[in-house]
Amino acid sequence: MARGTDYQLGALALFLSIATIAAALGFQYIGGYVPCMLCLIERYAYYAAIPVLFIALVLTAGGHRRFAAALFLIVGLAFLANTVLGIYHAGAEWKFWPGPAACGGGQSLTTSAGNLLSEIENIHVIKCDEASLRFLGISFAGWNAVASFFLMMISFAAALAAREQSYETTATDL
């Protein structure tokens, strides 16, 4: 089975999803930027999209383009929701609207009772309405909205391409 446009777009979406979440994890674990609650929630779309995109690529390579189209569509919808969440988060950072009332950091405490008091004293709460870093005037949340928007568009394009190619395959089989 030939690898058409749907496969190429799906592979691009998969690659960009992996690169984006790897960058976020790199900023966290190498750069020391502790994510807030909204940042962690924004990662869910990537964690779900990566295996779903992989399955969609396997399906499209195997000629099951209708099923692949449905999965690409689901991924596109997940990134649409993530785009909206990223815009909400970035808007809260710019004080356009209030962020969630209960938004603290993703730091964990020790399980040792001896270190518990010292760790509580050194906890730094990460607030959702404060950008920890801005690059070109855009925060991590803003860049997530941009990345999610492009991943949404690529996923929807892959879904359309898979749907069209499934109809072409069906028409030639008749």
N, CA and C atoms as an extended XYZ file, in Angstrom:
522
Properties=species:S:1:pos:R:3:atomname:S:1:resname:S:1:resid:I:1 pbc="F F F"
N         0.857       -1.175        0.000 N   MET     1
C         0.000        0.000        0.000 CA  MET     1
C         0.901        1.235        0.000 C   MET     1
N         0.603        2.181       -0.851 N   ALA     2
C         1.398        3.400       -0.968 CA  ALA     2
C         1.150        4.308        0.237 C   ALA     2
N         2.186        4.985        0.637 N   ARG     3
C         2.063        5.945        1.741 CA  ARG     3
C         1.765        7.301        1.146 C   ARG     3
N         0.543        7.715        1.324 N   GLY     4
C         0.090        8.945        0.708 CA  GLY     4
C         0.226       10.146        1.623 C   GLY     4
N        -0.499       11.174        1.261 N   THR     5
C        -0.473       12.436        1.988 CA  THR     5
C        -0.927       12.261        3.427 C   THR     5
N        -1.928       11.389        3.638 N   ASP     6
C        -2.409       11.164        5.004 CA  ASP     6
C        -1.298       10.633        5.903 C   ASP     6
N        -0.514        9.711        5.369 N   TYR     7
C         0.592        9.143        6.139 CA  TYR     7
C         1.655       10.212        6.424 C   TYR     7
N         1.990       10.987        5.410 N   GLN     8
C         3.010       12.027        5.579 CA  GLN     8
C         2.580       13.073        6.602 C   GLN     8
N         1.324       13.514        6.527 N   LEU     9
C         0.825       14.499        7.494 CA  LEU     9
C         0.734       13.901        8.896 C   LEU     9
N         0.288       12.665        8.984 N   GLY    10
C         0.228       11.991       10.281 CA  GLY    10
C         1.607       11.825       10.903 C   GLY    10
N         2.588       11.470       10.064 N   ALA    11
C         3.961       11.327       10.560 CA  ALA    11
C         4.508       12.670       11.024 C   ALA    11
N         4.179       13.735       10.301 N   LEU    12
C         4.596       15.075       10.708 CA  LEU    12
C         3.971       15.445       12.049 C   LEU    12
N         2.682       15.170       12.205 N   ALA    13
C         2.005       15.458       13.476 CA  ALA    13
C         2.626       14.656       14.614 C   ALA    13
N         2.941       13.400       14.362 N   LEU    14
C         3.570       12.561       15.384 CA  LEU    14
C         4.937       13.118       15.763 C   LEU    14
N         5.749       13.437       14.774 N   PHE    15
C         7.083       13.978       15.039 CA  PHE    15
C         7.007       15.281       15.832 C   PHE    15
N         6.128       16.192       15.411 N   LEU    16
C         6.009       17.480       16.101 CA  LEU    16
C         5.442       17.322       17.508 C   LEU    16
N         4.539       16.371       17.702 N   SER    17
C         4.008       16.114       19.046 CA  SER    17
C         5.106       15.615       19.978 C   SER    17
N         5.912       14.695       19.485 N   ILE    18
C         7.021       14.168       20.291 CA  ILE    18
C         8.028       15.279       20.583 C   ILE    18
N         8.355       16.080       19.582 N   ALA    19
C         9.321       17.165       19.776 CA  ALA    19
C         8.802       18.194       20.779 C   ALA    19
N         7.515       18.509       20.712 N   THR    20
C         6.949       19.509       21.614 CA  THR    20
C         6.940       19.022       23.055 C   THR    20
N         6.500       17.797       23.287 N   ILE    21
C         6.460       17.296       24.668 CA  ILE    21
C         7.879       17.060       25.184 C   ILE    21
N         8.795       16.678       24.306 N   ALA    22
C        10.196       16.523       24.727 CA  ALA    22
C        10.776       17.872       25.139 C   ALA    22
N        10.441       18.923       24.410 N   ALA    23
C        10.905       20.264       24.785 CA  ALA    23
C        10.333       20.680       26.132 C   ALA    23
N         9.042       20.421       26.348 N   ALA    24
C         8.422       20.768       27.632 CA  ALA    24
C         9.077       20.015       28.779 C   ALA    24
N         9.319       18.728       28.584 N   LEU    25
C         9.975       17.935       29.626 CA  LEU    25
C        11.424       18.374       29.822 C   LEU    25
N        12.087       18.783       28.738 N   GLY    26
C        13.449       19.299       28.849 CA  GLY    26
C        13.507       20.578       29.666 C   GLY    26
N        12.583       21.498       29.398 N   PHE    27
C        12.533       22.725       30.197 CA  PHE    27
C        12.277       22.404       31.660 C   PHE    27
N        11.472       21.369       31.925 N   GLN    28
C        11.171       21.016       33.307 CA  GLN    28
C        12.362       20.343       33.989 C   GLN    28
N        12.882       19.277       33.388 N   TYR    29
C        13.880       18.462       34.073 CA  TYR    29
C        15.308       18.935       33.874 C   TYR    29
N        15.601       19.613       32.785 N   ILE    30
C        16.950       20.120       32.546 CA  ILE    30
C        17.027       21.602       32.899 C   ILE    30
N        16.015       22.354       32.478 N   GLY    31
C        16.014       23.795       32.713 CA  GLY    31
C        15.538       24.209       34.084 C   GLY    31
N        14.851       23.318       34.804 N   GLY    32
C        14.397       23.623       36.149 CA  GLY    32
C        13.102       24.423       36.224 C   GLY    32
N        12.360       24.524       35.121 N   TYR    33
C        11.084       25.241       35.130 CA  TYR    33
C         9.985       24.293       35.602 C   TYR    33
N         9.480       24.530       36.804 N   VAL    34
C         8.445       23.679       37.368 CA  VAL    34
C         7.100       24.079       36.754 C   VAL    34
N         6.367       23.128       36.187 N   PRO    35
C         5.094       23.467       35.551 CA  PRO    35
C         3.989       23.695       36.576 C   PRO    35
N         3.057       24.567       36.214 N   CYS    36
C         1.881       24.768       37.054 CA  CYS    36
C         0.839       23.696       36.705 C   CYS    36
N        -0.279       23.740       37.412 N   MET    37
C        -1.339       22.758       37.183 CA  MET    37
C        -1.847       22.803       35.729 C   MET    37
N        -2.070       24.010       35.187 N   LEU    38
C        -2.555       24.116       33.810 CA  LEU    38
C        -1.520       23.602       32.815 C   LEU    38
N        -0.253       23.857       33.079 N   CYS    39
C         0.810       23.349       32.191 CA  CYS    39
C         0.764       21.824       32.126 C   CYS    39
N         0.568       21.201       33.289 N   LEU    40
C         0.503       19.744       33.320 CA  LEU    40
C        -0.729       19.236       32.574 C   LEU    40
N        -1.853       19.929       32.720 N   ILE    41
C        -3.075       19.521       32.014 CA  ILE    41
C        -2.902       19.687       30.502 C   ILE    41
N        -2.196       20.733       30.084 N   GLU    42
C        -1.974       20.964       28.653 CA  GLU    42
C        -1.144       19.863       28.013 C   GLU    42
N        -0.420       19.121       28.794 N   ARG    43
C         0.388       18.031       28.252 CA  ARG    43
C        -0.449       16.801       27.912 C   ARG    43
N        -1.643       16.680       28.481 N   TYR    44
C        -2.468       15.492       28.255 CA  TYR    44
C        -2.725       15.254       26.774 C   TYR    44
N        -2.967       16.311       26.023 N   ALA    45
C        -3.245       16.147       24.585 CA  ALA    45
C        -2.067       15.480       23.888 C   ALA    45
N        -0.860       15.855       24.276 N   TYR    46
C         0.329       15.262       23.651 CA  TYR    46
C         0.486       13.800       24.074 C   TYR    46
N         0.291       13.538       25.378 N   TYR    47
C         0.422       12.163       25.863 CA  TYR    47
C        -0.589       11.237       25.196 C   TYR    47
N        -1.779       11.736       24.911 N   ALA    48
C        -2.793       10.924       24.239 CA  ALA    48
C        -2.531       10.855       22.737 C   ALA    48
N        -2.106       11.969       22.148 N   ALA    49
C        -1.950       12.036       20.691 CA  ALA    49
C        -0.834       11.132       20.181 C   ALA    49
N         0.246       11.020       20.906 N   ILE    50
C         1.402       10.267       20.402 CA  ILE    50
C         1.044        8.809       20.105 C   ILE    50
N         0.470        8.050       21.043 N   PRO    51
C         0.128        6.667       20.670 CA  PRO    51
C        -1.012        6.581       19.653 C   PRO    51
N        -1.981        7.503       19.719 N   VAL    52
C        -3.092        7.474       18.767 CA  VAL    52
C        -2.588        7.764       17.354 C   VAL    52
N        -1.689        8.734       17.220 N   LEU    53
C        -1.106        9.028       15.906 CA  LEU    53
C        -0.317        7.841       15.377 C   LEU    53
N         0.406        7.169       16.257 N   PHE    54
C         1.162        5.988       15.837 CA  PHE    54
C         0.216        4.910       15.310 C   PHE    54
N        -0.870        4.674       16.032 N   ILE    55
C        -1.854        3.679       15.590 CA  ILE    55
C        -2.479        4.093       14.256 C   ILE    55
N        -2.774        5.382       14.115 N   ALA    56
C        -3.348        5.876       12.859 CA  ALA    56
C        -2.382        5.668       11.696 C   ALA    56
N        -1.102        5.856       11.946 N   LEU    57
C        -0.108        5.629       10.885 CA  LEU    57
C        -0.043        4.159       10.493 C   LEU    57
N        -0.124        3.280       11.479 N   VAL    58
C        -0.136        1.842       11.186 CA  VAL    58
C        -1.378        1.490       10.369 C   VAL    58
N        -2.514        2.069       10.754 N   LEU    59
C        -3.754        1.795       10.022 CA  LEU    59
C        -3.697        2.310        8.587 C   LEU    59
N        -3.203        3.522        8.412 N   THR    60
C        -3.150        4.073        7.052 CA  THR    60
C        -2.140        3.312        6.195 C   THR    60
N        -1.051        2.881        6.788 N   ALA    61
C        -0.066        2.091        6.038 CA  ALA    61
C        -0.642        0.733        5.645 C   ALA    61
N        -1.558        0.226        6.485 N   GLY    62
C        -2.187       -1.059        6.191 CA  GLY    62
C        -3.421       -0.954        5.311 C   GLY    62
N        -3.729        0.263        4.863 N   GLY    63
C        -4.864        0.441        3.968 CA  GLY    63
C        -6.195        0.670        4.662 C   GLY    63
N        -6.186        0.809        5.971 N   HIS    64
C        -7.419        1.043        6.740 CA  HIS    64
C        -7.586        2.541        6.983 C   HIS    64
N        -7.731        3.258        5.896 N   ARG    65
C        -7.701        4.724        5.967 CA  ARG    65
C        -8.926        5.325        6.636 C   ARG    65
N       -10.066        4.679        6.576 N   ARG    66
C       -11.255        5.235        7.241 CA  ARG    66
C       -11.067        5.248        8.751 C   ARG    66
N       -10.521        4.172        9.297 N   PHE    67
C       -10.247        4.138       10.729 CA  PHE    67
C        -9.160        5.157       11.089 C   PHE    67
N        -8.149        5.244       10.238 N   ALA    68
C        -7.077        6.216       10.460 CA  ALA    68
C        -7.631        7.634       10.426 C   ALA    68
N        -8.543        7.904        9.494 N   ALA    69
C        -9.145        9.239        9.399 CA  ALA    69
C        -9.870        9.593       10.691 C   ALA    69
N       -10.580        8.616       11.262 N   ALA    70
C       -11.286        8.863       12.524 CA  ALA    70
C       -10.301        9.186       13.645 C   ALA    70
N        -9.188        8.480       13.680 N   LEU    71
C        -8.189        8.746       14.724 CA  LEU    71
C        -7.522       10.102       14.517 C   LEU    71
N        -7.208       10.437       13.280 N   PHE    72
C        -6.645       11.768       13.003 CA  PHE    72
C        -7.630       12.866       13.421 C   PHE    72
N        -8.906       12.633       13.173 N   LEU    73
C        -9.931       13.596       13.576 CA  LEU    73
C        -9.974       13.743       15.094 C   LEU    73
N        -9.902       12.639       15.814 N   ILE    74
C        -9.903       12.682       17.284 CA  ILE    74
C        -8.697       13.456       17.796 C   ILE    74
N        -7.535       13.221       17.210 N   VAL    75
C        -6.333       13.948       17.613 CA  VAL    75
C        -6.498       15.439       17.315 C   VAL    75
N        -7.057       15.764       16.161 N   GLY    76
C        -7.303       17.163       15.819 CA  GLY    76
C        -8.216       17.835       16.837 C   GLY    76
N        -9.253       17.127       17.271 N   LEU    77
C       -10.165       17.681       18.277 CA  LEU    77
C        -9.468       17.867       19.626 C   LEU    77
N        -8.589       16.924       19.971 N   ALA    78
C        -7.831       17.066       21.218 CA  ALA    78
C        -6.932       18.301       21.170 C   ALA    78
N        -6.312       18.525       20.021 N   PHE    79
C        -5.459       19.706       19.903 CA  PHE    79
C        -6.272       20.996       19.781 C   PHE    79
N        -7.492       20.908       19.288 N   LEU    80
C        -8.379       22.073       19.315 CA  LEU    80
C        -8.676       22.468       20.763 C   LEU    80
N        -9.023       21.478       21.575 N   ALA    81
C        -9.272       21.747       22.996 CA  ALA    81
C        -8.016       22.286       23.674 C   ALA    81
N        -6.869       21.739       23.310 N   ASN    82
C        -5.616       22.193       23.909 CA  ASN    82
C        -5.262       23.610       23.473 C   ASN    82
N        -5.621       23.972       22.243 N   THR    83
C        -5.415       25.344       21.774 CA  THR    83
C        -6.225       26.305       22.627 C   THR    83
N        -7.483       25.965       22.862 N   VAL    84
C        -8.354       26.806       23.692 CA  VAL    84
C        -7.796       26.904       25.108 C   VAL    84
N        -7.350       25.787       25.669 N   LEU    85
C        -6.780       25.795       27.017 CA  LEU    85
C        -5.506       26.643       27.070 C   LEU    85
N        -4.667       26.530       26.048 N   GLY    86
C        -3.448       27.336       25.999 CA  GLY    86
C        -3.747       28.820       25.901 C   GLY    86
N        -4.770       29.183       25.122 N   ILE    87
C        -5.168       30.595       25.021 CA  ILE    87
C        -5.694       31.085       26.365 C   ILE    87
N        -6.512       30.259       27.022 N   TYR    88
C        -7.015       30.620       28.353 CA  TYR    88
C        -5.851       30.843       29.324 C   TYR    88
N        -4.906       29.930       29.315 N   HIS    89
C        -3.760       30.004       30.217 CA  HIS    89
C        -2.915       31.249       29.930 C   HIS    89
N        -2.623       31.478       28.660 N   ALA    90
C        -1.828       32.658       28.299 CA  ALA    90
C        -2.576       33.939       28.652 C   ALA    90
N        -3.881       33.959       28.446 N   GLY    91
C        -4.679       35.129       28.812 CA  GLY    91
C        -4.659       35.394       30.303 C   GLY    91
N        -4.658       34.326       31.098 N   ALA    92
C        -4.566       34.491       32.551 CA  ALA    92
C        -3.194       35.049       32.938 C   ALA    92
N        -2.166       34.627       32.222 N   GLU    93
C        -0.823       35.160       32.499 CA  GLU    93
C        -0.732       36.647       32.162 C   GLU    93
N        -1.427       37.066       31.108 N   TRP    94
C        -1.430       38.476       30.722 CA  TRP    94
C        -2.454       39.281       31.513 C   TRP    94
N        -3.173       38.608       32.438 N   LYS    95
C        -4.186       39.246       33.300 CA  LYS    95
C        -5.394       39.746       32.495 C   LYS    95
N        -5.669       39.102       31.350 N   PHE    96
C        -6.873       39.432       30.591 CA  PHE    96
C        -8.112       38.927       31.325 C   PHE    96
N        -7.971       37.838       32.049 N   TRP    97
C        -9.034       37.239       32.851 CA  TRP    97
C        -8.368       36.479       33.986 C   TRP    97
N        -9.129       36.146       35.018 N   PRO    98
C        -8.523       35.421       36.144 CA  PRO    98
C        -8.225       33.971       35.779 C   PRO    98
N        -7.168       33.461       36.354 N   GLY    99
C        -6.842       32.048       36.196 CA  GLY    99
C        -7.626       31.238       37.212 C   GLY    99
N        -7.431       29.941       37.226 N   PRO   100
C        -8.139       29.116       38.201 CA  PRO   100
C        -7.711       29.480       39.623 C   PRO   100
N        -8.658       29.438       40.538 N   ALA   101
C        -8.386       29.838       41.924 CA  ALA   101
C        -7.405       28.891       42.604 C   ALA   101
N        -7.488       27.624       42.315 N   ALA   102
C        -6.645       26.627       42.970 CA  ALA   102
C        -5.548       26.170       42.030 C   ALA   102
N        -4.643       27.065       41.698 N   CYS   103
C        -3.600       26.699       40.743 CA  CYS   103
C        -2.245       26.814       41.406 C   CYS   103
N        -1.720       25.671       41.821 N   GLY   104
C        -0.397       25.614       42.418 CA  GLY   104
C         0.505       24.748       41.589 C   GLY   104
N         1.713       24.580       42.042 N   GLY   105
C         2.740       23.913       41.263 CA  GLY   105
C         2.661       22.418       41.249 C   GLY   105
N         3.507       21.845       40.445 N   GLY   106
C         3.577       20.406       40.286 CA  GLY   106
C         4.696       19.786       41.091 C   GLY   106
N         5.150       20.459       42.164 N   GLN   107
C         6.220       19.911       42.969 CA  GLN   107
C         5.686       18.799       43.859 C   GLN   107
N         6.536       17.833       44.142 N   SER   108
C         6.131       16.747       45.030 CA  SER   108
C         6.908       16.830       46.335 C   SER   108
N         6.309       16.299       47.367 N   LEU   109
C         6.958       16.271       48.674 CA  LEU   109
C         7.645       14.939       48.861 C   LEU   109
N         8.565       14.926       49.804 N   THR   110
C         9.270       13.707       50.145 CA  THR   110
C         8.344       12.743       50.868 C   THR   110
N         8.704       11.494       50.876 N   THR   111
C         7.936       10.515       51.635 CA  THR   111
C         8.573       10.262       52.995 C   THR   111
N         9.679       10.935       53.259 N   SER   112
C        10.375       10.788       54.534 CA  SER   112
C         9.887       11.845       55.519 C   SER   112
N         9.462       11.410       56.681 N   ALA   113
C         8.951       12.343       57.694 CA  ALA   113
C        10.038       13.282       58.189 C   ALA   113
N        11.285       12.849       58.214 N   GLY   114
C        12.387       13.675       58.694 CA  GLY   114
C        12.641       14.898       57.822 C   GLY   114
N        12.438       14.776       56.530 N   ASN   115
C        12.684       15.882       55.606 CA  ASN   115
C        11.439       16.700       55.294 C   ASN   115
N        10.294       16.279       55.811 N   LEU   116
C         9.040       16.914       55.439 CA  LEU   116
C         8.995       18.386       55.813 C   LEU   116
N         9.380       18.726       57.031 N   LEU   117
C         9.332       20.128       57.466 CA  LEU   117
C        10.270       21.007       56.651 C   LEU   117
N        11.467       20.536       56.388 N   SER   118
C        12.398       21.355       55.615 CA  SER   118
C        11.921       21.530       54.176 C   SER   118
N        11.286       20.510       53.612 N   GLU   119
C        10.770       20.643       52.250 CA  GLU   119
C         9.570       21.573       52.196 C   GLU   119
N         8.710       21.538       53.208 N   ILE   120
C         7.560       22.442       53.246 CA  ILE   120
C         8.033       23.890       53.299 C   ILE   120
N         9.085       24.148       54.035 N   GLU   121
C         9.624       25.505       54.135 CA  GLU   121
C        10.199       25.992       52.810 C   GLU   121
N        10.693       25.090       51.989 N   ASN   122
C        11.342       25.470       50.731 CA  ASN   122
C        10.447       25.332       49.504 C   ASN   122
N         9.165       25.054       49.722 N   ILE   123
C         8.254       24.900       48.576 CA  ILE   123
C         8.025       26.237       47.900 C   ILE   123
N         8.085       26.217       46.598 N   HIS   124
C         7.786       27.403       45.788 CA  HIS   124
C         6.560       27.077       44.946 C   HIS   124
N         5.453       27.735       45.247 N   VAL   125
C         4.212       27.477       44.535 CA  VAL   125
C         4.272       28.155       43.171 C   VAL   125
N         3.988       27.387       42.137 N   ILE   126
C         3.975       27.906       40.779 CA  ILE   126
C         2.538       28.307       40.467 C   ILE   126
N         2.348       29.570       40.162 N   LYS   127
C         1.014       30.075       39.896 CA  LYS   127
C         0.729       30.049       38.396 C   LYS   127
N        -0.515       29.736       38.064 N   CYS   128
C        -0.923       29.638       36.660 CA  CYS   128
C        -1.007       30.996       35.977 C   CYS   128
N        -1.122       32.059       36.765 N   ASP   129
C        -1.279       33.380       36.147 CA  ASP   129
C         0.025       34.175       36.107 C   ASP   129
N         1.147       33.472       36.258 N   GLU   130
C         2.463       34.110       36.154 CA  GLU   130
C         3.320       33.292       35.188 C   GLU   130
N         3.771       33.930       34.128 N   ALA   131
C         4.629       33.249       33.152 CA  ALA   131
C         6.032       33.102       33.724 C   ALA   131
N         6.570       31.890       33.691 N   SER   132
C         7.913       31.670       34.221 CA  SER   132
C         8.989       32.089       33.229 C   SER   132
N         8.648       32.149       31.954 N   LEU   133
C         9.597       32.546       30.913 CA  LEU   133
C         8.808       33.009       29.697 C   LEU   133
N         9.316       34.036       29.043 N   ARG   134
C         8.728       34.490       27.777 CA  ARG   134
C         9.842       34.491       26.731 C   ARG   134
N         9.531       33.940       25.571 N   PHE   135
C        10.447       33.946       24.443 CA  PHE   135
C         9.728       34.648       23.302 C   PHE   135
N        10.329       35.695       22.770 N   LEU   136
C         9.717       36.539       21.751 CA  LEU   136
C         8.376       37.098       22.236 C   LEU   136
N         8.293       37.349       23.538 N   GLY   137
C         7.095       37.921       24.128 CA  GLY   137
C         5.981       36.933       24.390 C   GLY   137
N         6.227       35.660       24.132 N   ILE   138
C         5.195       34.632       24.300 CA  ILE   138
C         5.655       33.645       25.377 C   ILE   138
N         4.733       33.314       26.282 N   SER   139
C         5.040       32.388       27.373 CA  SER   139
C         4.952       30.940       26.891 C   SER   139
N         5.303       30.017       27.796 N   PHE   140
C         5.162       28.592       27.482 CA  PHE   140
C         3.716       28.276       27.089 C   PHE   140
N         2.750       28.841       27.825 N   ALA   141
C         1.337       28.594       27.519 CA  ALA   141
C         0.982       29.125       26.130 C   ALA   141
N         1.494       30.283       25.787 N   GLY   142
C         1.244       30.845       24.466 CA  GLY   142
C         1.845       29.997       23.363 C   GLY   142
N         3.080       29.533       23.581 N   TRP   143
C         3.715       28.665       22.582 CA  TRP   143
C         2.969       27.344       22.464 C   TRP   143
N         2.429       26.854       23.592 N   ASN   144
C         1.626       25.638       23.530 CA  ASN   144
C         0.388       25.865       22.674 C   ASN   144
N        -0.247       27.026       22.810 N   ALA   145
C        -1.430       27.335       21.998 CA  ALA   145
C        -1.057       27.357       20.514 C   ALA   145
N         0.074       27.948       20.188 N   VAL   146
C         0.536       28.001       18.789 CA  VAL   146
C         0.819       26.590       18.278 C   VAL   146
N         1.572       25.808       19.054 N   ALA   147
C         1.907       24.442       18.636 CA  ALA   147
C         0.649       23.592       18.498 C   ALA   147
N        -0.267       23.710       19.456 N   SER   148
C        -1.501       22.926       19.411 CA  SER   148
C        -2.352       23.307       18.200 C   SER   148
N        -2.370       24.594       17.872 N   PHE   149
C        -3.130       25.034       16.700 CA  PHE   149
C        -2.570       24.392       15.428 C   PHE   149
N        -1.263       24.422       15.263 N   PHE   150
C        -0.665       23.827       14.067 CA  PHE   150
C        -0.852       22.307       14.045 C   PHE   150
N        -0.730       21.666       15.199 N   LEU   151
C        -0.951       20.225       15.260 CA  LEU   151
C        -2.406       19.882       14.964 C   LEU   151
N        -3.330       20.735       15.398 N   MET   152
C        -4.740       20.550       15.075 CA  MET   152
C        -4.935       20.608       13.564 C   MET   152
N        -4.374       21.635       12.934 N   MET   153
C        -4.533       21.801       11.485 CA  MET   153
C        -3.921       20.623       10.718 C   MET   153
N        -2.750       20.181       11.131 N   ILE   154
C        -2.094       19.049       10.463 CA  ILE   154
C        -2.924       17.781       10.645 C   ILE   154
N        -3.450       17.564       11.845 N   SER   155
C        -4.256       16.366       12.112 CA  SER   155
C        -5.546       16.374       11.308 C   SER   155
N        -6.209       17.525       11.241 N   PHE   156
C        -7.425       17.627       10.423 CA  PHE   156
C        -7.107       17.404        8.946 C   PHE   156
N        -5.984       17.943        8.481 N   ALA   157
C        -5.583       17.736        7.085 CA  ALA   157
C        -5.296       16.259        6.830 C   ALA   157
N        -4.679       15.574        7.781 N   ALA   158
C        -4.420       14.140        7.636 CA  ALA   158
C        -5.728       13.363        7.593 C   ALA   158
N        -6.694       13.777        8.422 N   ALA   159
C        -8.002       13.112        8.425 CA  ALA   159
C        -8.694       13.274        7.073 C   ALA   159
N        -8.668       14.487        6.538 N   LEU   160
C        -9.280       14.718        5.222 CA  LEU   160
C        -8.577       13.925        4.128 C   LEU   160
N        -7.248       13.925        4.171 N   ALA   161
C        -6.485       13.186        3.156 CA  ALA   161
C        -6.767       11.685        3.250 C   ALA   161
N        -6.846       11.162        4.455 N   ALA   162
C        -7.127        9.730        4.633 CA  ALA   162
C        -8.527        9.402        4.125 C   ALA   162
N        -9.465       10.279        4.408 N   ARG   163
C       -10.844       10.074        3.942 CA  ARG   163
C       -10.908       10.089        2.415 C   ARG   163
N       -10.260       11.071        1.808 N   GLU   164
C       -10.256       11.159        0.345 CA  GLU   164
C        -9.568        9.952       -0.278 C   GLU   164
N        -8.448        9.549        0.296 N   GLN   165
C        -7.715        8.419       -0.274 CA  GLN   165
C        -8.463        7.106       -0.056 C   GLN   165
N        -9.262        7.019        1.018 N   SER   166
C       -10.056        5.801        1.210 CA  SER   166
C       -11.153        5.719        0.155 C   SER   166
N       -11.730        6.878       -0.230 N   TYR   167
C       -12.741        6.887       -1.288 CA  TYR   167
C       -12.120        6.568       -2.643 C   TYR   167
N       -10.914        7.069       -2.891 N   GLU   168
C       -10.226        6.779       -4.152 CA  GLU   168
C        -9.927        5.284       -4.262 C   GLU   168
N        -9.496        4.693       -3.154 N   THR   169
C        -9.196        3.268       -3.137 CA  THR   169
C       -10.461        2.464       -3.375 C   THR   169
N       -11.561        2.866       -2.734 N   THR   170
C       -12.830        2.177       -2.911 CA  THR   170
C       -13.327        2.283       -4.349 C   THR   170
N       -13.183        3.468       -4.931 N   ALA   171
C       -13.641        3.685       -6.307 CA  ALA   171
C       -12.836        2.851       -7.309 C   ALA   171
N       -11.529        2.715       -7.085 N   THR   172
C       -10.702        1.938       -8.021 CA  THR   172
C       -10.930        0.443       -7.836 C   THR   172
N       -11.372        0.022       -6.640 N   ASP   173
C       -11.646       -1.390       -6.404 CA  ASP   173
C       -12.928       -1.855       -7.085 C   ASP   173
N       -13.809       -0.903       -7.378 N   LEU   174
C       -15.086       -1.282       -7.993 CA  LEU   174
C       -14.896       -1.567       -9.410 C   LEU   174
